[in-house]
Amino acid sequence: MTGNAWARRATPEVIRAGTQLRSVPLVPDIRLHQASDPISLWQRTELTSGRTGLDPPFWAFAWAGGLALARYLLDHPEMVRGRHAIDIASGSGLVAIAAAKAGAAAVTAYDIDPVAAAAIRMNAAANGVTILAVCADILDQDNLPSCGADLVLVADAFYERDLAGKVMRFAERGRARGAAVLVGDFGRDYLPRDRLTPLASYDVPGQRMLEGDDTKRTTIWALPRRPATAASAEPDDLEQPPQPSQ
């Protein structure tokens, strides 16, 4: 059985057995299937699938960048309302769900893990929104993002050098085609701060198990049409909201 075929048949049961559907920090009106023990969930997934070397269950947790970006979209629906949004390296689908709740006309969530794609569909259904979840590696596809996508969302994707480079090239292609680009990240090693403009920051609670701290100060960034030369530089087509007083 191929990975995708196994995911379609077995993954919903594995997700339900290894997680609990509960609210997430900072965005309590969104519920996700979340795991309390990543190792046991990982082992259970490999045992059920009969395959080893599966991706870690990144989809089973609410990471700081995704939480902050979801909060930002819900706080500023004017940034997403009526747009065709794509969420790359979507994981649980948290950011995609927030975009749909904030009024996006359509949302597509991409992830390379077939289990993540199944989790995104389940999480979207649990939150009463419609999201197209696609299991595909799209970062090197020159035809994406398409001209129809006018909002590119990415969170927590700058933890590896090669991945960060691919994500930025993808984001820049989208920006060149007229899309707005929003990034949620607390400042990982490979985040290209000099090419991004900060918009807002949030104190994201509940991150000790994932990031080693109880709270992570996490920033929402925009990719401007021209490289930012100062922290006060503003993207050309994104209205600047007031900074959250947190």
N, C-alpha and C positions, 0 to 999 in steps of 0.2 A: 504494500500500500504506500502510495506516495505521501510526502509530508502534508500536502494540501488536502488530499483525500482523507487522511487520518484526522486532520484538524476539523474538517467539516463534520465527521461522524462522531468523534470522541471528545473534542475539546470542550464543548459546553458543559458536559458532565464533569470533566476535570476542573474547570473553572469554578463551577458551583461547589464541588466537594472541597476545593482547596482555598476558598476565599469566603469572605462575608461581604454582603452588599451593605455599605454604610457611607455616611457623609464624610466629606474630606475637610481637612483644616482650611481655613480662610475662605472656602467656598461651600458653606454647609448646605446650600440648596442643590448641590450636585452629589449624587451617590455613585460610587464605583464598587466593583468587585475587587476587594483588597485582601492581600494575604498578610498574616501576622508572622509567618516563618518562611522566608524565601527558599531556604535549603530544602525543607521537606516538600514544598510545592514543586520545586525543580525536579527532585527525585521522583515524585509521584507522576509528573508529566512524562519523564523519560520511561518510567516503568509501564505506564499505560500505553504509550506509543510504541514500545519495543525498540526505541531508537536512543542512541547516546549522542552527546555533543550538541544537544539542543541549546538554543539561545537562553540566557538567564531570563527569568520572568520579570523583565522590566515593566511589563504591562500591569503587574499586580500591585503597584505602589503609586502613590501621588507624590511626585518629585517637586522640589522647590520651584524650579523655573516654570513648570506647567501650572502649579497652583497660583503663582503670581500672575502669569499671563491670563489664566482663566478669570481671576479676580479683576484684572484690568479691563478685559473685554466686557464683563458684566457691568463694571463701573462706568464704562464709556462705550455704550452701544453704538454711538454715532460712528465709531471707527470700523464697525463691521456690518451695520445694517444695510441690507440689500446687496451686499457683495458676494462674490463667489470665492469662498475661502478654501485653501488647502492647508492641511496640517501635516508636516513631514516628521518622520520618526515619532509617530503619534502615541505609541505605547498603549496606555489605557483608553485613549480618546478623550481625556479630560479637556484639553484645549479645544478640540473639535466640538465637543458638547457645549462648552461655554459659547463658542462662536454661533452655534445654532440657536441657543437660548437668547443670545444678544440680537438675533434678527438677521443672520446671514441668509441670503437667498438660496445658497446651496453650500454644502460642506463635504469635502473629500478628505479622508484621513488615510495616509500611507504609512505602512510599516513593513519591514522585511520579514517579520516573524508571523507565521500563519496563526499562532495562538493569540498574538496581539490583535490580529484582524478579527478573530472570533470574539475576543473580549470587548473590542470597540463596538461591535454590533450589539452585544448583550448590554453594555453600559449605556449605549444610546437608547435602546429600548426601555431600559430602567428609568431613564430620564425623560422619556416621552418626546425624543427628537429624532429626526431622520439624518443619518450620516452614511455616505458611501464609504465603506471600509475596503481598502485595496491592499492586498499583500503583494508588494513589488519593490524592487530596488530601483528607484527612479532618479537618483541623484546624478547619474551620468547621462541621462537621456536629454539630448539637446532640444528636443521638441517640447520639453516640460520645464517650467510650468507653461501651459498654453496661454494664449492671449486672453482666453475667457476667464482665467483665474486672476482676480484683481486684489487678492490679499493672501500673502504667504505667511504662515505661522510656524514658528519653530521654538521648542523649549528643551533645555537639558541635552543638547546635542554637541557640546564642545568639550567633551572629556577625552577625546583622542585626536591626535594631530591630523591624520588622514581624513577621518570623518568630518572634522571641523572644516578642512579645506573644501571638501565636496559640498558640504552644506552651504558654505559661503558662495561658492561658484553657482550653485543652484539658485540661491537667493538673489544674487546679482543678475542672473538671467531673467528672473521674474521682475526685478526692479527695472531692468532695461525695457521690458515689455509693458511697463506701466503699472505693475502691481505694487501695492504697499507691502512692506516687510516688517513684521514685529517679532522680536526675539525675547524669550524669558530665560534669564540665566543669572546666577549669583556671582559670576566671575571666575569660571573655571579656567584652567591654564591656557586653553587654546581659543578662548573667546577673543576675537579681534576688536578690542575696545576702541582702537584708533579709527576704525571704519564704521563705527556705530554711534548713534546719538541716544543718550539716556532720556527717557520720558517720565518714569515714575519708579518708585521703590516701595517694596512691601516687606514687612517682617513676617516670614513664613514659619509658623510653629510646627512642632511635631516631626522634626527632621533628624533626631538623634540616631535612629536605627539606620537611616539612609546616608546621612551626610556627616554624622558625628557631632552635631550641635543640636541643642533643643530648638533653636531659632536661626534661620538663615535670612540675612538681609539680601533680598533678591530684586534685581532691576529689570525693568522692561526697556528694551532698546528698539530703535528704529534704524533701518538702513536708508540713509538719505540718497538723493539722486547724485550728489557729489560727496566725496569723502568729507566727513566731519573734521573741522579744524579746531574746534573748541567744544567744550561741554555744552555751551549754550546754543550751538548751531542747531537749526530746526530743519526737519525734513520738508520737502517742498509741498507735499500733498497731505500731510497729517496735521490736523488741528492739535495744538498743544494744550492738553488739559492742565488744570492746577495740580501741583504735586500733592499726593496723599499726605495727610498729617498724622503719620503713624510712627 
